[in-house]
Amino acid sequence: MGVANRLDLTLRLVQGATGRVSVSELAQRLGVSEMTVRRDLDALEKQGLVRRVHGGAVAGRAREEGGGFDARESWQAATKDRLGAAVAALVEPGTRVLLDAGTTTVHVAEHLAERGPLTVAALSLQAAARLADRPGIELLVVGGRSRPGERSLVGPLALRTVESLAFDLFVMSIGGVHAAHGWSEFSLDDAAVKQAGLGQATRVVAVADATKLGVRAFSQVAPLGAVHTFVTDAAAADPATHPGGPQTLDALREAGVETLLV
């Protein structure tokens, strides 16, 4: 296991616990020495993601919904880049893509740049910056208000732009996916833009890291069956790190959603 992926898993184990996680427990779960675990926890603490306590660690900063884009950009970066590559691999040249906002879809944008020719309408300033001036990419920046801290493009102008276009594919990020409550978002504005995107695309691929499984966010976006394919990381199937993961994956499959674990 590479360092970045080990840090990702360490963070998940700490975030998923109800209280303190001991160094010895982490070492056993990860198959590394306690010295390595202590070093990794120190690195995560410097980022504000965990808090060291005697003999272990507890969760630090709140999950992604509690921080803006800059606070979350490096969180699980290795996993999100793997997800981005997997989503981009599903996109055929010549496709008209609506690309959602979010830290994971920025990684999708990086890999889409290699899949041209494509027409990509970006719903975030960060994704647009990754795609600007890339050979083979016709970039459209969806108009609208830039949501502070996120730079996602929302509001009436963004909605009118999305509703005036037709897409072959909508790559949708998501704040939560729940077996009983479907796809949901923490922001009403972001939820509204996603709903518009769902209505304008022939095919929908949702992408999120495994921490989003079993989560019910504030604003419902759509039922599970509104999405054709869901791409997440393999840890979603591990009840030890994600108790809500297996149940959510089963519900997605029952709803006819193709699930890809990478």
FIMAR-398652 format. One record per residue: x, y, z of N, C-alpha, C, O in turn; residue in three letters. Coordinates in steps of 0.2 Angstrom, whole numbers, plus 2048, in hexadecimal, padded with zeros to 3 digits. Example, Ala and Ser with C-alpha at 12.3 -4.5 7.8 and 13.67 -1.06 7.14 Angstrom:
! residues 2
<<842,7E4,827>,<83E,7EA,827>,<842,7F0,827>,<847,7EF,82A>,ALA> <<840,7F5,823>,<844,7FB,824>,<840,800,827>,<843,806,828>,SER> 
! end
This chain:
! residues 262
<<804,7FA,800>,<800,800,800>,<804,806,800>,<809,807,804>,MET> <<803,80B,7FB>,<807,811,7FB>,<805,816,801>,<800,815,804>,GLY> <<80A,81A,802>,<809,81F,808>,<802,823,807>,<7FF,823,80C>,VAL> <<801,825,801>,<7FB,829,801>,<7F5,825,802>,<7F0,827,805>,ALA> <<7F4,81F,7FF>,<7EF,81B,801>,<7EE,819,808>,<7E9,818,80A>,ASN> <<7F4,818,80B>,<7F4,816,812>,<7F1,81B,816>,<7EE,81A,81B>,ARG> <<7F3,822,815>,<7F1,827,818>,<7E9,828,817>,<7E5,829,81C>,LEU> <<7E7,827,811>,<7DF,827,810>,<7DC,822,814>,<7D7,823,817>,ASP> <<7DE,81C,815>,<7DB,816,819>,<7DB,818,820>,<7D7,817,824>,LEU> <<7E1,81A,822>,<7E2,81C,829>,<7DD,822,82B>,<7D9,821,830>,THR> <<7DC,827,827>,<7D7,82C,828>,<7D0,829,828>,<7CC,82B,82D>,LEU> <<7CE,824,824>,<7C8,821,824>,<7C6,81E,82A>,<7C1,81E,82D>,ARG> <<7CB,81A,82D>,<7CA,816,833>,<7C9,81B,839>,<7C5,819,83D>,LEU> <<7CD,820,839>,<7CC,825,83E>,<7C5,829,83E>,<7C1,829,843>,VAL> <<7C4,82B,838>,<7BD,82F,837>,<7B7,82A,838>,<7B2,82D,83A>,GLN> <<7B8,824,836>,<7B2,81F,837>,<7B1,81D,83E>,<7AC,81A,840>,GLY> <<7B6,81E,843>,<7B5,81C,849>,<7B1,820,84E>,<7B0,826,84C>,ALA> <<7AD,81E,853>,<7A9,822,857>,<7AD,825,85C>,<7AB,82A,860>,THR> <<7B3,823,85D>,<7B8,827,862>,<7BF,826,860>,<7C1,826,85B>,GLY> <<7C3,825,865>,<7CA,824,864>,<7CC,81D,861>,<7C9,818,862>,ARG> <<7D1,81E,85C>,<7D3,818,859>,<7DB,817,85B>,<7DF,81C,85B>,VAL> <<7DD,811,85E>,<7E3,810,860>,<7E8,80F,85B>,<7E7,80D,855>,SER> <<7EF,811,85C>,<7F4,810,858>,<7F5,808,856>,<7F6,806,850>,VAL> <<7F4,804,85B>,<7F5,7FD,85A>,<7EF,7FA,856>,<7F1,7F6,852>,SER> <<7E9,7FD,857>,<7E4,7FB,852>,<7E5,7FC,84B>,<7E4,7F8,847>,GLU> <<7E7,803,84A>,<7E9,805,843>,<7EE,801,840>,<7EE,7FF,83A>,LEU> <<7F3,7FF,844>,<7F9,7FC,842>,<7F7,7F5,83F>,<7F9,7F2,83A>,ALA> <<7F3,7F1,843>,<7F0,7EB,842>,<7EC,7EB,83B>,<7EC,7E7,837>,GLN> <<7E7,7F0,83B>,<7E3,7F1,835>,<7E7,7F2,82F>,<7E5,7EF,829>,ARG> <<7EC,7F6,82F>,<7F0,7F8,829>,<7F5,7F3,828>,<7F8,7F4,822>,LEU> <<7F7,7EF,82C>,<7FD,7EB,82B>,<804,7EE,82B>,<808,7EC,827>,GLY> <<804,7F4,82F>,<80B,7F7,82F>,<80D,7F8,837>,<809,7F6,83B>,VAL> <<813,7FB,838>,<815,7FB,83F>,<812,801,842>,<80F,806,83F>,SER> <<812,801,849>,<80F,807,84D>,<813,80D,84B>,<810,812,84C>,GLU> <<819,80D,84A>,<81D,813,849>,<81B,816,842>,<81A,81C,842>,MET> <<819,812,83D>,<816,814,837>,<810,818,838>,<80E,81D,835>,THR> <<80B,815,83C>,<805,818,83E>,<806,81E,841>,<802,823,83F>,VAL> <<80A,81F,846>,<80B,825,84A>,<80D,82B,845>,<80B,830,845>,ARG> <<812,829,840>,<814,82E,83B>,<80E,830,837>,<80E,836,835>,ARG> <<80A,82B,835>,<805,82D,830>,<800,831,834>,<7FD,836,831>,ASP> <<7FE,830,83A>,<7FA,834,83E>,<7FC,83B,83F>,<7F9,840,83F>,LEU> <<803,83B,840>,<806,842,841>,<805,846,83A>,<803,84C,83A>,ASP> <<806,843,834>,<804,846,82E>,<7FD,848,82D>,<7FC,84E,82B>,ALA> <<7F9,844,82F>,<7F1,846,82F>,<7F0,84B,834>,<7EB,84F,832>,LEU> <<7F3,84B,839>,<7F1,850,83E>,<7F3,857,83C>,<7F0,85C,83D>,GLU> <<7F9,858,838>,<7FC,85E,836>,<7F7,861,831>,<7F6,867,830>,LYS> <<7F3,85D,82D>,<7EE,85F,829>,<7E7,860,82C>,<7E2,863,829>,GLN> <<7E7,85F,833>,<7E1,861,836>,<7DB,85B,835>,<7D5,85C,837>,GLY> <<7DD,855,833>,<7D8,850,831>,<7D7,84B,837>,<7D2,848,837>,LEU> <<7DC,84B,83B>,<7DB,847,841>,<7DE,84A,847>,<7E2,84F,846>,VAL> <<7DD,848,84D>,<7DF,84B,853>,<7E3,846,857>,<7DF,841,859>,ARG> <<7E9,846,859>,<7ED,841,85D>,<7EB,841,864>,<7EA,847,867>,ARG> <<7E9,83C,867>,<7E8,83B,86E>,<7ED,835,870>,<7F0,832,86C>,VAL> <<7ED,835,877>,<7F1,830,87A>,<7F0,829,877>,<7EB,826,878>,HIS> <<7F5,826,874>,<7F4,81F,871>,<7F1,81E,86B>,<7F0,819,868>,GLY> <<7EE,824,867>,<7EA,823,861>,<7E8,82A,85E>,<7EC,82F,85F>,GLY> <<7E2,82A,85C>,<7E0,830,858>,<7D8,830,858>,<7D5,82B,859>,ALA> <<7D6,836,857>,<7CE,837,856>,<7CE,83B,850>,<7D2,83F,84E>,VAL> <<7C7,83C,84D>,<7C6,840,848>,<7C7,847,849>,<7C6,849,84F>,ALA> <<7CA,84A,844>,<7CB,852,845>,<7C6,856,842>,<7C0,856,844>,GLY> <<7C8,859,83C>,<7C3,85D,838>,<7BD,859,836>,<7BE,852,835>,ARG> <<7B7,85C,836>,<7B1,858,834>,<7B2,856,82D>,<7B7,858,829>,ALA> <<7AE,851,82B>,<7AE,84E,824>,<7AE,854,81F>,<7AD,859,821>,ARG> <<7AE,852,819>,<7AE,856,813>,<7A9,85C,814>,<7AB,861,811>,GLU> <<7A3,85A,816>,<79E,85F,816>,<7A0,865,81A>,<79C,86B,819>,GLU> <<7A4,864,81F>,<7A6,86A,823>,<7AB,86F,821>,<7AC,874,824>,GLY> <<7AE,86D,81B>,<7B4,872,819>,<7B3,873,812>,<7AF,870,80E>,GLY> <<7B6,879,810>,<7B6,87B,809>,<7BB,876,804>,<7BE,872,807>,GLY> <<7BB,878,7FE>,<7BF,874,7F9>,<7C6,874,7FB>,<7C9,86F,7FB>,PHE> <<7C9,87A,7FD>,<7D0,87A,7FF>,<7D2,876,805>,<7D7,872,805>,ASP> <<7CD,875,80A>,<7CE,871,80F>,<7CE,86A,80E>,<7D1,866,811>,ALA> <<7CB,868,808>,<7C9,861,807>,<7CE,85E,801>,<7CE,858,800>,ARG> <<7D1,863,7FE>,<7D4,861,7F7>,<7D9,85B,7F8>,<7DA,857,7F4>,GLU> <<7DD,85B,7FE>,<7E2,856,7FE>,<7E0,850,802>,<7E3,84B,803>,SER> <<7D9,850,804>,<7D6,84B,808>,<7D5,845,804>,<7D1,845,7FF>,TRP> <<7D8,83F,805>,<7D7,839,801>,<7D9,83A,7FA>,<7D6,838,7F5>,GLN> <<7DE,83E,7F9>,<7E0,840,7F2>,<7E2,83A,7ED>,<7E0,83A,7E8>,ALA> <<7E5,835,7F0>,<7E7,82F,7EC>,<7E1,82C,7EA>,<7E1,829,7E4>,ALA> <<7DC,82B,7EF>,<7D6,827,7ED>,<7D2,82B,7E8>,<7D0,828,7E3>,THR> <<7D2,832,7E8>,<7CE,835,7E4>,<7D1,836,7DD>,<7CD,836,7D8>,LYS> <<7D8,835,7DD>,<7DB,835,7D6>,<7D9,82E,7D3>,<7D8,82E,7CD>,ASP> <<7D9,829,7D7>,<7D8,823,7D4>,<7D0,822,7D1>,<7CF,820,7CC>,ARG> <<7CC,826,7D5>,<7C5,826,7D3>,<7C4,82A,7CC>,<7C1,828,7C8>,LEU> <<7C8,830,7CC>,<7C8,834,7C6>,<7CA,830,7C0>,<7C7,831,7BB>,GLY> <<7CF,82C,7C1>,<7D2,828,7BB>,<7CD,823,7B9>,<7CC,822,7B3>,ALA> <<7C9,820,7BD>,<7C4,81B,7BC>,<7BE,81E,7B8>,<7BC,81B,7B3>,ALA> <<7BC,824,7BA>,<7B7,827,7B7>,<7B9,829,7B0>,<7B5,828,7AB>,VAL> <<7BE,82C,7AF>,<7C1,82F,7A9>,<7C1,829,7A4>,<7C0,82A,79E>,ALA> <<7C3,823,7A6>,<7C4,81D,7A2>,<7BD,81B,79F>,<7BD,818,79A>,ALA> <<7B7,81D,7A2>,<7B1,81C,79F>,<7AE,820,79A>,<7A9,81F,797>,LEU> <<7B2,826,799>,<7B0,82B,794>,<7B3,82A,78D>,<7B9,82A,78D>,VAL> <<7AF,829,788>,<7B1,828,781>,<7B3,82F,77E>,<7AF,834,77F>,GLU> <<7B8,82F,77A>,<7B9,835,776>,<7B3,837,772>,<7AF,833,770>,PRO> <<7B2,83E,772>,<7AC,841,76E>,<7A6,842,773>,<7A1,844,771>,GLY> <<7A7,840,779>,<7A1,841,77E>,<7A0,848,780>,<7A5,84C,781>,THR> <<79A,84A,781>,<798,850,784>,<797,84F,78C>,<792,84C,78E>,ARG> <<79B,852,790>,<79C,850,797>,<79A,856,79B>,<79C,85C,79A>,VAL> <<795,856,7A0>,<794,85A,7A5>,<798,858,7AB>,<796,853,7AE>,LEU> <<79C,85C,7AD>,<7A1,85A,7B3>,<79F,85E,7B9>,<79F,864,7B9>,LEU> <<79D,85A,7BE>,<79B,85D,7C5>,<7A1,860,7C8>,<7A7,85F,7C7>,ASP> <<79F,864,7CE>,<7A4,867,7D2>,<7A6,862,7D8>,<7A2,85E,7D9>,ALA> <<7AC,863,7DB>,<7AE,85F,7E0>,<7B5,85D,7E0>,<7B8,85E,7DB>,GLY> <<7B8,85B,7E6>,<7BF,859,7E6>,<7C0,853,7E2>,<7C6,853,7DF>,THR> <<7BC,84E,7E1>,<7BD,848,7DD>,<7BC,84A,7D6>,<7C0,847,7D2>,THR> <<7B8,84E,7D4>,<7B7,84F,7CD>,<7BD,854,7CA>,<7BE,854,7C4>,THR> <<7C0,857,7CE>,<7C6,85A,7CC>,<7CB,855,7C9>,<7CF,856,7C4>,VAL> <<7CC,850,7CD>,<7D0,84A,7CA>,<7CD,847,7C4>,<7D1,845,7C0>,HIS> <<7C7,847,7C3>,<7C4,844,7BD>,<7C6,849,7B7>,<7C8,847,7B2>,VAL> <<7C6,84F,7B9>,<7C8,854,7B4>,<7CF,853,7B1>,<7D0,853,7AB>,ALA> <<7D3,852,7B6>,<7DA,851,7B4>,<7DB,84B,7AF>,<7DF,84B,7AA>,GLU> <<7D7,846,7B0>,<7D8,840,7AC>,<7D4,840,7A6>,<7D5,83D,7A1>,HIS> <<7CE,844,7A6>,<7CA,846,7A0>,<7CF,849,79A>,<7CD,848,794>,LEU> <<7D3,84D,79D>,<7D8,851,798>,<7DB,84C,793>,<7DD,84E,78E>,ALA> <<7DC,845,795>,<7DF,841,791>,<7DA,83D,78C>,<7DC,838,789>,GLU> <<7D4,83E,78D>,<7CF,83A,789>,<7CC,83E,783>,<7C7,83B,781>,ARG> <<7CE,843,781>,<7CC,847,77C>,<7CC,844,775>,<7CF,83F,775>,GLY> <<7C8,846,771>,<7C4,84C,771>,<7BE,84C,775>,<7BA,847,775>,PRO> <<7BC,851,77A>,<7B7,851,77E>,<7B4,858,77E>,<7B8,85D,77E>,LEU> <<7AE,859,77F>,<7AB,85F,781>,<7A9,85F,789>,<7A5,85A,78A>,THR> <<7AC,863,78D>,<7AA,862,794>,<7A8,869,797>,<7AB,86E,796>,VAL> <<7A2,869,79A>,<79F,86E,79D>,<7A0,86E,7A5>,<79E,869,7A8>,ALA> <<7A4,872,7A7>,<7A6,872,7AE>,<7A2,876,7B3>,<7A1,87B,7B2>,ALA> <<7A0,872,7B9>,<79C,876,7BE>,<7A0,878,7C3>,<79E,87A,7C9>,LEU> <<7A7,878,7C3>,<7AB,87B,7C8>,<7B1,87F,7C5>,<7B4,87D,7BF>,SER> <<7B4,884,7C8>,<7B9,888,7C5>,<7C0,884,7C6>,<7C4,884,7C1>,LEU> <<7C0,87F,7CB>,<7C6,87B,7CB>,<7C7,876,7C6>,<7CC,875,7C3>,GLN> <<7C1,873,7C4>,<7C1,86E,7BE>,<7C3,872,7B8>,<7C6,86F,7B4>,ALA> <<7C0,878,7B7>,<7C1,87C,7B1>,<7C8,87D,7B0>,<7CB,87D,7AB>,ALA> <<7CB,87F,7B6>,<7D3,881,7B5>,<7D7,87B,7B3>,<7DC,87C,7B0>,ALA> <<7D5,875,7B5>,<7D9,86F,7B3>,<7D8,86D,7AC>,<7DC,86A,7A9>,ARG> <<7D2,86F,7A9>,<7D1,86E,7A2>,<7D2,873,79D>,<7D3,872,797>,LEU> <<7D3,879,79F>,<7D5,87F,79B>,<7DB,87E,797>,<7E0,87C,799>,ALA> <<7DA,87F,790>,<7E0,87F,78C>,<7E3,878,78B>,<7E8,877,788>,ASP> <<7DF,873,78C>,<7E1,86C,78B>,<7DF,86A,784>,<7DA,86B,782>,ARG> <<7E4,867,780>,<7E3,865,77A>,<7DD,860,779>,<7DD,85B,77E>,PRO> <<7D8,861,775>,<7D3,85C,774>,<7CD,85D,779>,<7C8,859,778>,GLY> <<7CD,862,77D>,<7C8,863,782>,<7C5,86A,780>,<7C8,86F,780>,ILE> <<7BE,86A,77E>,<7BA,870,77D>,<7B7,871,784>,<7B2,86E,786>,GLU> <<7B9,876,787>,<7B7,878,78E>,<7B1,87D,78E>,<7B2,883,78B>,LEU> <<7AC,87B,791>,<7A7,880,793>,<7A6,881,79A>,<7A6,87C,79E>,LEU> <<7A7,888,79C>,<7A6,889,7A3>,<79F,88B,7A5>,<79D,890,7A2>,VAL> <<79B,887,7A8>,<794,889,7AA>,<794,88F,7AE>,<797,890,7B3>,VAL> <<790,894,7AC>,<78F,89A,7AF>,<78C,899,7B6>,<789,894,7B8>,GLY> <<78B,89E,7BA>,<788,89E,7C0>,<78C,8A1,7C6>,<791,8A4,7C5>,GLY> <<78A,8A1,7CC>,<78D,8A3,7D2>,<792,89E,7D4>,<790,898,7D5>,ARG> <<798,8A1,7D6>,<79D,89C,7D9>,<79C,89C,7E0>,<79C,8A1,7E4>,SER> <<79A,896,7E3>,<798,895,7EA>,<79F,896,7EE>,<7A4,892,7ED>,ARG> <<79F,89A,7F3>,<7A5,89C,7F7>,<7A7,896,7FA>,<7A4,892,7FD>,PRO> <<7AE,895,7FA>,<7B1,88F,7FD>,<7B2,889,7F9>,<7B6,885,7FA>,GLY> <<7AD,889,7F4>,<7AD,883,7F0>,<7AE,884,7E8>,<7B1,880,7E5>,GLU> <<7AC,88A,7E6>,<7AD,88C,7DF>,<7A9,887,7DA>,<7AB,887,7D5>,ARG> <<7A4,885,7DD>,<79F,881,7D9>,<79A,886,7D6>,<799,88B,7D9>,SER> <<798,885,7D0>,<794,88A,7CC>,<78D,888,7CD>,<78A,883,7CB>,LEU> <<789,88D,7D1>,<782,88B,7D3>,<77E,891,7D1>,<780,897,7CF>,VAL> <<777,891,7D3>,<773,896,7D2>,<76F,896,7CC>,<770,892,7C7>,GLY> <<76A,89B,7CB>,<766,89B,7C5>,<769,89B,7BE>,<767,897,7B9>,PRO> <<76F,89E,7BD>,<773,89F,7B7>,<776,898,7B5>,<775,896,7B0>,LEU> <<778,895,7BA>,<77B,88E,7B9>,<776,889,7B7>,<777,885,7B3>,ALA> <<770,889,7BB>,<76A,885,7B9>,<768,886,7B2>,<767,881,7AE>,LEU> <<767,88C,7B0>,<765,88E,7A9>,<76A,88B,7A4>,<768,888,79F>,ARG> <<770,88C,7A5>,<775,889,7A1>,<775,882,7A0>,<775,87F,79A>,THR> <<775,87E,7A6>,<775,877,7A5>,<76E,875,7A2>,<76E,870,79E>,VAL> <<769,878,7A3>,<762,876,7A0>,<762,877,799>,<75D,875,796>,GLU> <<766,87B,796>,<766,87D,78F>,<76A,879,78B>,<76A,879,785>,SER> <<76E,874,78E>,<773,870,78A>,<771,868,78B>,<76D,866,790>,LEU> <<773,864,787>,<772,85D,787>,<779,85A,788>,<77E,85B,784>,ALA> <<77A,855,78C>,<780,852,78D>,<77F,84A,78C>,<77A,847,78E>,PHE> <<785,847,78A>,<785,840,78A>,<786,83D,791>,<784,837,792>,ASP> <<78A,840,795>,<78C,83E,79B>,<78C,843,7A0>,<78F,849,79F>,LEU> <<78A,842,7A6>,<78A,846,7AC>,<78E,843,7B1>,<78C,83D,7B4>,PHE> <<794,845,7B3>,<798,842,7B8>,<797,846,7BE>,<798,84C,7BF>,VAL> <<793,843,7C3>,<791,846,7C9>,<794,844,7CF>,<795,83E,7D1>,MET> <<797,849,7D3>,<799,848,7DA>,<793,848,7DE>,<78E,84A,7DD>,SER> <<794,846,7E5>,<78F,845,7E9>,<791,846,7F0>,<796,843,7F2>,ILE> <<78D,849,7F5>,<78F,849,7FC>,<78D,843,800>,<790,842,805>,GLY> <<787,840,7FD>,<785,83A,801>,<781,835,7FD>,<77E,838,7F8>,GLY> <<782,82F,7FE>,<77D,82A,7FA>,<77B,825,800>,<77F,822,803>,VAL> <<775,824,800>,<772,820,805>,<76D,81B,803>,<769,81D,7FE>,HIS> <<76D,815,805>,<769,810,803>,<761,812,802>,<75E,810,7FE>,ALA> <<75F,815,807>,<758,817,808>,<756,81E,805>,<750,81F,803>,ALA> <<75B,822,805>,<75A,829,803>,<75D,82C,7FD>,<75C,832,7FB>,HIS> <<761,827,7F9>,<763,829,7F3>,<769,82E,7F3>,<76D,82E,7F8>,GLY> <<76A,832,7EE>,<770,837,7ED>,<76E,83D,7F1>,<768,840,7F0>,TRP> <<773,840,7F4>,<771,846,7F8>,<777,84B,7F8>,<77D,849,7F7>,SER> <<776,851,7F9>,<77B,856,7FA>,<77A,85B,800>,<775,85B,803>,GLU> <<77F,85E,802>,<77F,862,808>,<77D,869,806>,<77A,86D,80B>,PHE> <<77E,86B,800>,<77C,872,7FE>,<775,871,7F9>,<775,86E,7F5>,SER> <<770,876,7FB>,<76A,876,7F7>,<76C,878,7F0>,<76A,876,7EB>,LEU> <<771,87D,7EF>,<773,880,7E9>,<776,87A,7E4>,<774,879,7DF>,ASP> <<77B,876,7E7>,<77E,871,7E4>,<779,86C,7E2>,<77A,869,7DC>,ASP> <<775,86A,7E6>,<770,865,7E5>,<76B,867,7DF>,<76A,863,7DA>,ALA> <<769,86D,7DE>,<765,870,7D9>,<769,86F,7D2>,<766,86D,7CD>,ALA> <<76F,870,7D2>,<773,870,7CC>,<774,869,7CA>,<773,867,7C4>,VAL> <<775,864,7CF>,<775,85D,7CD>,<76F,85A,7CA>,<76F,856,7C5>,LYS> <<769,85D,7CD>,<763,85A,7CA>,<762,85D,7C3>,<75F,859,7BF>,GLN> <<764,863,7C2>,<764,865,7BB>,<768,861,7B6>,<766,85F,7B1>,ALA> <<76E,85F,7B8>,<773,85B,7B5>,<770,854,7B3>,<771,851,7AE>,GLY> <<76D,851,7B8>,<769,84B,7B7>,<764,84B,7B2>,<763,846,7AE>,LEU> <<761,850,7B1>,<75C,851,7AC>,<75E,852,7A5>,<75A,851,7A0>,GLY> <<764,854,7A4>,<767,856,79E>,<76C,851,79B>,<76F,852,796>,GLN> <<76D,84B,79F>,<772,847,79C>,<76F,840,79B>,<76B,83D,79E>,ALA> <<772,83D,795>,<770,836,793>,<772,831,798>,<76F,82C,79A>,THR> <<778,832,79B>,<77B,82D,7A0>,<77E,831,7A6>,<781,836,7A5>,ARG> <<77E,82E,7AB>,<780,831,7B1>,<785,82C,7B5>,<784,827,7B6>,VAL> <<78B,82F,7B6>,<790,82B,7BA>,<791,82F,7C1>,<794,835,7C0>,VAL> <<790,82C,7C6>,<791,830,7CD>,<798,82D,7CF>,<79A,827,7CF>,ALA> <<79B,831,7D3>,<7A2,82F,7D6>,<7A3,833,7DC>,<7A1,838,7DE>,VAL> <<7A5,82E,7E1>,<7A6,831,7E8>,<7AB,82C,7EC>,<7AA,826,7EA>,ALA> <<7AF,82E,7F0>,<7B2,82A,7F4>,<7AE,826,7F9>,<7A8,828,7FA>,ASP> <<7B0,821,7FC>,<7AC,81C,800>,<7A9,81F,807>,<7A4,81D,809>,ALA> <<7AC,825,809>,<7A9,828,80F>,<7A2,82B,80E>,<79F,82C,812>,THR> <<7A0,82C,807>,<799,82E,806>,<794,829,806>,<78E,82B,806>,LYS> <<796,823,806>,<791,81D,807>,<78D,81D,80D>,<791,81D,813>,LEU> <<787,81C,80E>,<783,81C,814>,<782,823,817>,<77F,824,81C>,GLY> <<784,828,813>,<783,82F,815>,<77C,832,812>,<77B,832,80C>,VAL> <<778,835,816>,<772,839,814>,<774,840,815>,<773,843,81B>,ARG> <<775,844,810>,<776,84B,811>,<770,84F,811>,<76A,84C,811>,ALA> <<770,856,811>,<76A,85A,812>,<765,85A,80D>,<75F,85A,80E>,PHE> <<767,85A,807>,<763,85B,801>,<763,855,7FC>,<768,854,7FA>,SER> <<75D,852,7FB>,<75D,84C,7F7>,<75E,84E,7F0>,<75A,853,7EE>,GLN> <<762,84B,7EC>,<763,84C,7E5>,<75E,848,7E1>,<75B,84B,7DC>,VAL> <<75E,842,7E2>,<75B,83D,7DE>,<75B,836,7E1>,<75F,835,7E5>,ALA> <<756,832,7DF>,<756,82B,7E1>,<75C,827,7DE>,<75F,829,7D9>,PRO> <<75E,821,7E1>,<764,81D,7DF>,<764,81C,7D7>,<769,81D,7D4>,LEU> <<75E,81A,7D5>,<75E,818,7CE>,<75F,81D,7C9>,<75E,81C,7C3>,GLY> <<75F,824,7CB>,<761,829,7C6>,<768,829,7C3>,<769,82C,7BE>,ALA> <<76C,825,7C6>,<773,824,7C4>,<774,81E,7C0>,<771,819,7C2>,VAL> <<778,81E,7BB>,<779,818,7B7>,<77F,814,7BA>,<77F,80E,7BB>,HIS> <<785,817,7BC>,<78B,814,7BF>,<78D,818,7C5>,<78D,81E,7C5>,THR> <<790,815,7CA>,<793,818,7D0>,<79A,815,7D0>,<79B,80F,7D1>,PHE> <<79F,81A,7D1>,<7A6,818,7D2>,<7A8,81A,7D9>,<7A7,820,7DA>,VAL> <<7AA,816,7DC>,<7AD,817,7E3>,<7B3,813,7E4>,<7B5,80F,7E0>,THR> <<7B6,813,7EA>,<7BC,80F,7EC>,<7BA,809,7EF>,<7B5,808,7F2>,ASP> <<7BF,804,7EE>,<7BD,7FD,7F1>,<7BC,7FD,7F8>,<7B9,7F8,7FA>,ALA> <<7BE,802,7FC>,<7BD,802,803>,<7B6,802,805>,<7B4,801,80A>,ALA> <<7B1,804,800>,<7AA,805,801>,<7A7,7FE,803>,<7A2,7FE,807>,ALA> <<7AA,7F9,801>,<7A8,7F2,802>,<7AA,7EF,809>,<7A8,7EA,80B>,ALA> <<7AE,7F3,80D>,<7B1,7F1,813>,<7AD,7F3,819>,<7AE,7F9,81A>,ASP> <<7A9,7EF,81C>,<7A5,7F2,822>,<7A9,7F4,828>,<7A7,7F8,82C>,PRO> <<7B0,7F2,828>,<7B4,7F4,82E>,<7B6,7FC,82D>,<7B6,7FF,832>,ALA> <<7B6,7FE,827>,<7B8,805,826>,<7B2,809,824>,<7B1,80F,826>,THR> <<7AD,806,821>,<7A7,80A,81F>,<7A1,806,820>,<79E,802,81C>,HIS> <<79E,806,826>,<798,802,828>,<792,802,824>,<78F,7FD,823>,PRO> <<791,808,821>,<78C,809,81C>,<78D,807,815>,<788,808,811>,GLY> <<793,805,814>,<795,804,80D>,<792,7FE,809>,<78F,7FF,804>,GLY> <<793,7F8,80C>,<790,7F2,809>,<788,7F3,808>,<786,7F1,802>,PRO> <<784,7F5,80D>,<77D,7F6,80C>,<77B,7FB,806>,<777,7FA,802>,GLN> <<77F,800,806>,<77E,805,801>,<780,803,7FA>,<77C,804,7F5>,THR> <<785,7FF,7F9>,<787,7FC,7F3>,<781,7F7,7F1>,<780,7F7,7EB>,LEU> <<77F,7F3,7F5>,<77A,7EE,7F4>,<773,7F2,7F1>,<770,7F0,7EC>,ASP> <<772,7F7,7F4>,<76C,7FB,7F2>,<76D,7FE,7EB>,<768,7FE,7E7>,ALA> <<773,800,7EA>,<774,803,7E3>,<773,7FE,7DE>,<770,7FF,7D9>,LEU> <<776,7F8,7DF>,<775,7F3,7DA>,<76E,7F0,7D9>,<76C,7EF,7D4>,ARG> <<76A,7F0,7DF>,<763,7EE,7DE>,<75F,7F4,7DA>,<75A,7F2,7D7>,GLU> <<762,7FA,7DA>,<75F,7FF,7D7>,<761,800,7CF>,<75F,804,7CB>,ALA> <<765,7FB,7CD>,<768,7FB,7C6>,<76E,7FF,7C5>,<76F,800,7BF>,GLY> <<771,801,7CA>,<777,805,7C9>,<77D,801,7C9>,<77E,7FD,7CD>,VAL> <<781,802,7C3>,<787,7FE,7C3>,<78C,801,7C8>,<78D,807,7C8>,GLU> <<78F,7FD,7CC>,<794,800,7D1>,<79B,7FD,7CF>,<79C,7F7,7CE>,THR> <<7A0,802,7CF>,<7A7,801,7CD>,<7AB,802,7D3>,<7AB,808,7D5>,LEU> <<7AE,7FD,7D6>,<7B3,7FF,7DC>,<7BA,7FE,7D9>,<7BC,7FA,7D6>,LEU> <<7BE,804,7DB>,<7C4,804,7D8>,<7C9,805,7DE>,<7CF,806,7DD>,VAL> 
! end
